[in-house]
Amino acid sequence: MTDSPKNIVLINDLPGYGKVALAAMVPVLSRMGHYTFQLPTAVISNTLDFGKFRIQDMTDYMRDTINVWDELQLDPDCICTGFVLSEEQAELIGDYIRSRSREKKRLVVVDPIMADGGRLYNGIGQERVSAMKRLAGCSDVMTPNITEAGLLTGIRPGKEEGTEYQIRELVDGLREISGKSVVITSVVESKSRCHMVCGYDHVKMEYFCIPYEYLPVQAAGSGDVFSAIMTGELLEGKSLTEAVKRAVHALVKLIHENQGHLQGYKGILVERYWEVL
């Protein structure tokens, strides 16, 4: 647990059922010793994997809350974004990030959630891709999966694996969007079939690839947990490579420990395994 707690604005959806998004990130970052401010993009009855759900658009609430926070002079040390419901929300969040004082050192982490498995999620069109690309341009660290990376860059879109050269090309394409750090959270090297997290640390000016044990289970919210742990480690002063390595190892262990509880799209019971954090 950190001795120097930070104020983190978490922009993501809030599920009624399922340890995903804000329900997963808040306990992780709180356990790591930070204060979280929740800005829900949507209130969702349950994880979308069920196929039937109710979504409440929170755009008006987001806009009003940002205005109130500004009146109260609440200026966060970190802004971390996840699921965005619309192009309008993406622009609103981008404006919020750009409006923050440039005099304050602040970490901005953008997870451009919009696709997986080689295709966009249902109901998401090319307009969202363009909006998320603009939002990712505001980031200090962006964390797309390989499908999202291909869509954002236009490099081999829909391809779920690649050679070492192709992976480097994808990382460099993402670097051009923000000029800063990149983490691709799900990479399969086509020759070795090795699963890796690959990216670039703009502070140390170095590339990295961190292999991990692939577990053939569905763990809802795993990306949110990864993002939370990585963000917490960065706020502790760790380098990006160190933070990603820590997040990868912790997430694999959490999934191992939770394999008997992952049915029904419940997500990972992070509070049950604090020692991992």
N, C-alpha and C positions, 0 to 999 in steps of 0.2 A: 504494500500500500504506500502511495506517495506521501511525502512530507509537505509537498507543495501542490495542493489541490487546484485544479483549473476549472473554469466555467465553460461548459460545452453545450452548444445548441445542437440538438439532434433533430433533424428534419426527416421524417419517415412516417409510414402509416402506423396506426394503432389498432391491433387486432383484438376483437372480443374473445376469440379462442385461438390459441396457438402461440408458442414461445418464439415469435419472429419479430422482426422490425423493432419498434420501440420496446416491446415487451421483452426482447432478448438483449438489447443494447444497454438499456438503463441499468439493470442489475450488474452487468459486467463492469461498466465504467464506474458505477457507484462503489462496487467492491474494490476497484483499483484506486479509489480515493478521490474521485472527482465529483463535482456538482454538475448535474444535467438539467438543461432546460428543454422541455419537449415541445416541438412544434409539429403536430400531426398534419400530414397532407391529406389523410383520409382516415375515417373510422370504419373498420371493416368487420363484419360479423364473425368471420373465421378465415383461416388461410384459404387462398384461392384454389388450392389443390382439390378441394371438395367438389368444385364445379358449380356449386350453388352458393351464393353469398349476397350480402347487402353491403353496398359501399356508400358512405356519406362523404360528399365532397366538402373539404374544409378550407377552400380557397379564401372565402370572406373572413373566416376566423383567423387564418394565417396573416392576412393583410392587417387586420385590426390588432392582433397580438404584437406584430412587429412594431406598429405605431406606439402601442402602450409601452413596450420594452424600451423603445427609443426615448419616450418621455421620461421613463424611470432611469434612463442612462445606463441600461444594462448592456454592457459591451463584452461579448464573450472572448475567451482566449482561443476557442476552437469552434468551427462550424463543420458539422458532419452530415452529409445528405445521403438519402437512400431513395425509396420509392417515391416517384413524382407522378401525380395523377393526370397532368395535362401540360400542354405547351405553356399555358398561362402561368401555371405554378412554376415551371422551370424559369421563366422570365422573372417572376416575382423573387424567387430565391437568388437568381443571379444579380438582380438589382440590390437585394439586401447585402450580399457579399461585397459587391463593389462599393456600397455606401459606407462601409466600415472605415474607420480612421486608418490611414496608411502608416501612421506613426507607431501604431501598436503592432508588435509581432504577433501574428495570429496564424494558426494552422487551419487550412481548409481541405477537407477530404470529401471527394465526390465519388459515390458509387452510382454509375449511370444505369440503373436497373431498368431493363426494357426487353431483354431477350435471353434465350438460352437454347441449347440443343440445335444451333444452326438457324434459328428463326426468331422473329419478333414474337412477343407475347400477343395473345388474342386482343384485338381492339387497339393495338398500337400501330400507327402508320409512320411513313417517312418523315412527316412533320415533327414527330416526337424525336426522331433520331437527330434532326437538325437542331432542335431545342436543347437536347441533352449534350450535343457537341459544344454548343455555346456555354452551357453550364459547366461542363468539364474544363473549358478554357479558363475558368476562374479558380481552378484547384491548385493546391500545392502538391497533392497526391490524388490521382484518380485510380479507381480499382475496378475496371471492367472485367467480366469474364471474356473468354476468347471470342464468343459470338458477338458480344457488344463491341469488342475491340475491332473486329472486322467491319462492323456496320459504321462505327465512328470514323474509321480511316478510309473505308472503301477498298481495303486490301484483303483480297480473298474472302469476301463476306460469305458466311455460311459454312466455312471450313472449320472443323473442330480439332485439327491437328496440323502440324507443320514441321519442316526441317529446322535445324538450328538457324540457318540463314533466314528462313521465312519468319521465324519467331522474332529475330532481331529486327527484321524489316517492319513487323507489326508494332513492336515497342517504339521504334523510331518514328513511325507514323503517328502514334499517340503523343509522343514528345512534342511534335510540331503543333499540336492543338493547344497545349498549355505552356510549353517551354519549361516545364518542371518535371516532377517525379511521376512515375508510372508503375503500376502493379497489375499484371494480368493474372487473375486468380485461378485460372484453370487452363493449363497448357499441356498438350500431349505431344511429345517429340516423336515424329512418325517412324523413325528408324528404331529407336530403343524401346518405344512404347512407354517411356517413363512419364509419369505425371509430375508436373512442376508448377511452381509459381515463379513467374519471370518478370523482370522489370528493370527500371533505371532509377538510380538515386541522383537527383540533380545537385544535391549538396556535396556529396563525395565524388560526383561525376564518374560513377561506376555502374556497370551492368551487373545483374545477379540472376541466378536461377537456383531455386531451392526445391529439390525433389521431395515428394511426400508419398506415403503409403495410401494408395487408392482403396477406399472401402465401398463396395457396391451396395450401399444402403441410401435411402432417401432421408436426409436430415434437414427438415425445414428450418430455415433461419440460420443455416451454417454460414452463409455469406455475411449476415449481420453480426454474428459472433466474431468472425474473422476481422471484420472492419473495426469493431469495438476494441478488441484486444490490440490490434495494430495501432489504432489511434492512441489508446492509453499508453502504450510503450513509447510512441513518439513524443507524447507529452512528458514522459519521464526523462527525455533527453537521449533516447536510444537512436542510433542511425536507422535508416529505412530498412536496410538489409537485416539488422538485428531485430527490428520490430516485426518484420514479416516472418522471419524464422521462428520467433517466439509465438506468433499467432498461428502459424502452420502446425507447430508441434502441439500447442495447447488444444487446437481444434481437433486434430486427429485423436488425441487422448480423450477428449470429451465425447467424440462420436463412439470410440471404443467402449467407454464406460456406459454410454446411453443406448447401446444397440437394442437392449430389451425394452426400451421405453419409447422408441421412435415411431411405432405404429400409429395410424390415425392422424398423421401430419401434426403431431403435438409440438415438435421441435425439441431442442436440447434443454434438459433441466439444469441450467447453469448453476443455480443456487445450491444444488445438491452436491456439487463437486468444486467447492471454492478452493480446495487445495491445488487444483490445476492452475488457478489464476494467481 
